[in-house]
Amino acid sequence: SSGINAEYGYTKRVKKFGPAEGNEKPINQITEYYARDSSLAADDDIAELTFLLNEEKMFLKHHLQDERIISSTHEYLKPVQSEDKGQVQITLDMVSSFQVERQAKSPKLIHIYNTIVNLMGREEGCVETVRASEQEVRDILEGRMQEELTTELSVSIYDTARNDTAKKRREE
């Protein structure tokens, strides 16, 4: 079965006295773990995808090949987007790779460009997912707080000592 598990790492916030500016904690790291897809080659199948948001880096770790003890890895530096066109400029020094296979060719610049753009889109999606999850937790906690504030206890009809209507009927 294919599945994705994720971990989120937050940086510690410094508490300040005064009105709250925002409830969002800064996200330091997001790591996604993927199950093995046997229809893909091990060097094409992602095992672990890590976004280091503070360091502007993205790490890819692939699944192990048969009879191997180490897997291929790639480290990408996030490019700076130009303000006028929103385009990114990619150079070969923005990627660092370790290939298990010696015969593996180094990827072409267009492949690196497509991979980085794809990973940047995935990173945005991951951050949105984390923020949506945080909002869902806040909504659940707010609902629980409202439930606790508006609790109304009901007295059983069989509890004649505390049930006023049962006392009145018994007295009649």
N, C-alpha and C positions, 0 to 999 in steps of 0.2 A: 504494500500500500504506500502511496506517495503522501508525504505530509511535510508540513513546514512548522517548525517551532521557532520562537523568537525570544530574545532577551533584550532588555532595555537597561542602559546604565545612565544614571543621572549624576550631575555634579551637585555638590553641596551648596545650598543657598545660604547667604549671610542674612540673618534676620535683622531687620531694621525696625525701629519704632516709627509708627506713622501709618498713614493710609496705605492699603495694599495697592501696588501698581499692576500686578498681574498674578494669576494663580499658576501660571505655567512654569514648571521647573525646567531649567535648561537641560536638554538631552545631550549627553556626552558620547554615547555609543549605542548602536543598534546592531545586533547580531541575529541573523536568520540561519537556521539549520535545515537542510533539505535531505529528504530520504533519497536513496539510490534509485535512479531510473535505469534499469538494465537495457533499455533500448538505445541509450546513448553510450558513447565511449567514455571511459573514466575521466579523460582529460577535458571532455566537453560537459560533464555533469557536475554541477556545483554542489559541494557538500556544505560549505559555510560561507556566508556573505556578511562581512562586517563593514559598517559605516562608522568611521571615527569623525564625528561632526566637528569637534573642536580643532582637530588637526587637518581637516579637509583631505582625508584619505579614504580609500575604499580598498578592502582586501577580499580577494577571492581565493578560496581553497577548494580544490576539486576532490572527488572521491578517489580512493586508492585503486590502483590497477591490480589485477590478479598477480599474486606473488611479489608484490612490492611492499616496502615498509614506510615509504614516504610518498606524499602526493604533490602534484603540481600546485604552485601558488602564483598569484599575481597581486601586485600592489599598484594602485593607481592614485595619482595626485589629482585632485579636482582642479580643473582649469578656471581661470578668471574669465567671466563672460564680459564681452565688450558691451558698453552701454548703448551704443548707437544701433546696433543690429541684433543684439541678443545672441550672437554667434560665439562659439568657443574656439579657441586656438589650441591645437594639440601638437605636442612635440614628443619625440621618442624618449626623452628623459623623464617624462611623466609616468612611465610604466617601468616596473621592476618585476621580472618574472623568474621563476624557477621551473624548468621543464624536466620531468622525470626521464623522458625519452631524449637521448642525445641527438637523434636524427630530426627532432622536431624543428621546424623552421620558425624563425621569429616572425611574429604577425606583422602585416603591413599596416601602414599608418591609417588607412581607411578603416581597417578592422578595429584598431585601437580607438579611433574616433567613435565608431558606432557603439563599441562596448562602453566607453566612458559616458556617452550621451544616454545609453540605456540604463547604466547604473545610477546616473544622476536622477533620472526619472523614477527609478525604483526607490531611491533614497527619499525623494519627496513623498512618494506613496507611503513609505514606512513611517515617516514623521507624521503624516496626516492620520495614519492608523493609530499611532501612539496617542496623538492628541484627542482623537475620537474616543479612544478607550478611557483616557483620563476624564473626559467630559461625562462619559457614561457612568464612571465610578462616582463622580461628583453628584450626578443626578440621583443615583441610587442612595447615596448617603444623605442627600437633602430630603428625599422621600422618606427614608427611615427616621430622620429627625422630626419631620412633620407627623409621622405616625406616632412617635413617642410623645410628642406634645399634645396630641389630640386623642389620647387613649381614653376609652370609656369602658369601664368594667361592667359586666352584666352579672346579676346575682341569679343563681339558679332558683327555680320555683320550688325546689325541694329543700332549700336552705331557709327554713321558717324563721330562724333567728334574725336574719338580715333582710329577708324579702318582705317589704312593707305591704304589698298587696296580699301575700299569703297570710300575714298577721291580721290584716283587716278581715279577710274571709273567715279566718279561724275564730275571731272574736264575735262575728255575726252569728 
